[in-house]
Amino acid sequence: MKYQNQTFTGERALFMSNGLDIEECLFNDGESPLKESHNFTINTSIFAWKYPMWYSSHFTVNGSKFEIMARAAVWYSHDFEFVDFISEAPKSFRESYNFSLKNVEIKDGAETCWWCHDFEVSDSKIVGADYFAMKSKNIIIKNVDFHGKYAFDGVENVVVENCKLMTKDVFWNSKHVLIKNCYIDSEYFGWNSEDITLVNCEVHSHQGFCYMKNIKLVNCKLVDTDLCFEYCEDIDAEIVSKVDSIKNPLSGRIKVKEAGEIIFDDPNVDKTKTEIIIG
């Protein structure tokens, strides 16, 4: 069934629908319009109220918009795609899987993509993204301009490529993360994480890279970065810039172009377990 140029109001306006083609419609003043709906396509439509797509599956949304009150829009859903999309609402995706976001602009990314898995975000911009993707796994992020605090906390199995990440305390408590060709400005980068690899990245971080295990840097710049690698184990770092200071690494190898200061002030740290090569 096709709906075009229509306005839907009231709770559960198209509840448990199947096989719909929706174009240039407005969903206004009514919660959960497409709850438990499946196999539908939405084009150039606007959602102006809460919980549009819960427990839904196998759908595509093109050229559409979540307005500010379309909060908590897509929860407990799977097998879907958003393309050329704008969201002004927070908490847009939760406990969902097998989905992609392509060329989207998320203007309030707070608490978005929590507890999700097997998803990809590409060619997009996400701002206000505090706690983005918390405790999610199997994620691919490509060509994303990202702004927010405490992003990617507790994630697993993540690939991030060609992105700009402006986010405090990014990738804490995380496992199995590959970051390639990225610019990262993050105070306290990566604490309590393990199996983290950065390739061809530029990182600006005060007291970043601490309390980590199996951390690898390949051809990376650590600019305006101080007190790094504190209590880190199994470091394998190739740094092609000056580092302001390195403090109390536990084990591994650090090759750095220049180090402003190397600090070993904890008597319990055996400095012989870390090889530091300058030049």
N, C-alpha and C positions, 0 to 999 in steps of 0.2 A: 504494500500500500504506500502511496506517495502523499506527503503533506507539503504544501508549498504556500508561502506567504500567509501563514496562520499564526495566531497567538494562543498559547496554551496557559491556562491558569488552574489553580486548585491542586491539592495534593495528589500525587501519583497520576498525573494526567494521561500518561501512556504506559501505565504499569503492565508488566509482563507482555510487552509487545514483541513481535518477531518479524524480521524481514522488512522493516520500514525504510523508506527513502525520504529523508527530511531535508527541505531546502528553504532557506530564507525565512525561517520561523523564529518566533520569540517565545521563550519559556519564562513566564513571569509570575511572581506571587503564588508559588506553590512548590512544596518540597517534593523531592524524589520523583520527578516526572518520568524518568526512564528506568526506574528500579526494576531489577529482574528482567530486563529486556535483552534481546540477543539478535545478532545478525542484522545490524542496521547501519545506515550511512547517513551522516549529517554534513550538510554543506552550508556555509555562510549563514549560520544561525547564532542566536544570542541566548545565553542562559543567565538569568538575573536573580535566581534564588537557589537555595541550598540543596545539596545532596543530589545532583542531577542523575548520576549513573552509579548506583550501588548494586553489587551482585550482578553485573552485566558482563557480556562477553561477545567477542567477534564483531567488533564495530570499528568504524573509521570516522574521524571528525576532521573536516577540511575547512580552512578559512573562517573559523568561527571564534567565539569569545565567551569566556567566563567573566562576568562582571563581579564587582566587589562582594556582593552578597551570595555569590555562587560558591560558598565555602564548602570545604570537604567534598569536592565534586565527584571524585572517582575512587571509591573504596571497595575492596573485596571483589575486584573485577579482573578479567584476564583476556589476552589475545585482542589487543586494540592498538590503534595508531592515531596520533594527533599530528596534523601537518598544517603549517602556516596558521598557527593558532596563537591567540593572546589570552592570558589569564591574569586578572587583577585580584584574584582571591587566594587566600592562604590554604594550606593543608590539602592541596589539590589531589594528591595520589597517596593512598595508603593500602598496605597489605594486598597489593596487586602484582601480577606477573605476566611475562611474555607481552611486553608492550614497547612502543617506540614513540619518541617525541622528536619531530623534525621541523626545524625552522620555527620554533616557538619562542615567544617572549613571555616570561613569567615575571610579572611586576611585583608580586608578593610571594616569594618562594619559601616563606617560613613554614617549618615543619612539613615539608613536602617530600614525597617519595619515602616515607617511613616504612620499614619492614616489607619492602618490595624485593622481588628478585627477577633476574633475567630480563633486563630492560636496557634500552639505549637512548641517549640524548645526544642530538647532533645539530650543528649549525644554529645554535640558539643563544639566547641571553636570559640569565636568571639573576634577579636582584632581590634584596631583602631576604636572602635564603638562609636564615638562621636554622641550624640543625638539619640542613638538607640531607636526605638519603640515610638518615640514622638507622643503623643495624640492617641495612640492605645488603644484598650480595649478587654476584654475577652481573656486573654493571659495565657498560661501555659508554664513555663520555668523549665526544669528539667535537672540536671547534666550538667550544662554549665559552662565553664571556660570563664569568661567575662572580657574584658579590654577595657576601653574607658571613655570619660568624658560625664557628663550630660545625662546619660542614663535614660530611662523611665520617661521622663518629661511629666506630664499631662496624665498619663495612668489611666485606670479604670478597676477594676475587674481583678486582676492579682494574680496568684499563682506562687511562686518561691520556688523550693525545691532542696536541695543538690547542691548548686551552689557556685562558688567563684566569687565574684563581686569586681573587682578592678576598681572603677569608681568614679570620683569626682562628687559631687552634684547629687547623684542618688535619684530617686523617689521624685522629687520636684513636687508640684502642683498635686499630685496624690490622688486617692480615692479607697478604698476597695482593699487593698493589703494584702496578706498573704505570709509571708516569713518564711520558715522552714529549719532548719539544714543548714544554710548558713554561709560562711565567707565573711564579707563585709569590705572593706577598702575604706571609702568614706568621704572625707572632706565635711562638711555641709550636712549630711544625712537628707533627707526627709522634707525640709522646705515647709511650706504652704500646707501640705497634711493632709488628714483626714481618719479615719478608717484604720489605719495601724497596723498590728499585726506581731510580730516577735516571733518565737518559737525556742528554742535551737540554737540560733545564736551567733556568735562572731562578734562584730562590733568595728572597729577602726575609730573614727571620731572626728575631731576638730570642736567644736561648732555645733554638729549634733543635730537632734531632736528638732528643734526650730519652733515656729509659727505653731504648729500642733494641731489637735483636735482628740480626741478619739484614743490615741496611747496606744497600749498594748504590753508589753514585758513579755514573759514567759521563765524562766530559761535561761536568756541571759547574755553574758559577754559584757561589754563595756570597752574595753581595750584602754589605751592612749586616752581616751575620756574626753574632758573638755567642760565647759560652756554649758552643755546639758540641754534640756527641757525648754529653755528660751521662755516665753510666750506660753507655751503649756497648753491646757485645757483637762480635763478628762483623766488624765494619770492613767494607771494601770500597774506598772512596777515592775517586779521581776528580780533583777540584782544580779548575783552570783559572781561578781568580784568587785574590787575597781573601783570607778569612780573618775577621777581627780577632777572634780568640777561640781556642779549643780547650775544653775543660774535662778532665777526669774520664777519658774514654777507658773502657774496660778491656777490650781486645780487638785485634784486627789490624788493618793497614790503611793509613791515610796519606795520600799523595796530594800535596797542595802547593800551588804556585808561591804563595806567601802567607805567613801566619803572623798576625800582629802580636799574639801572646799565646803561649802554651802553658796551661795551668794544671799542676797536679798538687792539690792541697788536701786530698783525702788520704790519710796514711794507710787506709785499707785497700787502696787501689795500687796494683802492681803495674807500674808504668812500662815494664819490660814486655808486657803482653800486647802492647800496641806499637806498631812501627809507624813512625811519622817521618815522611820524606818531604823536604822543602825544596822547591825549585822546579 
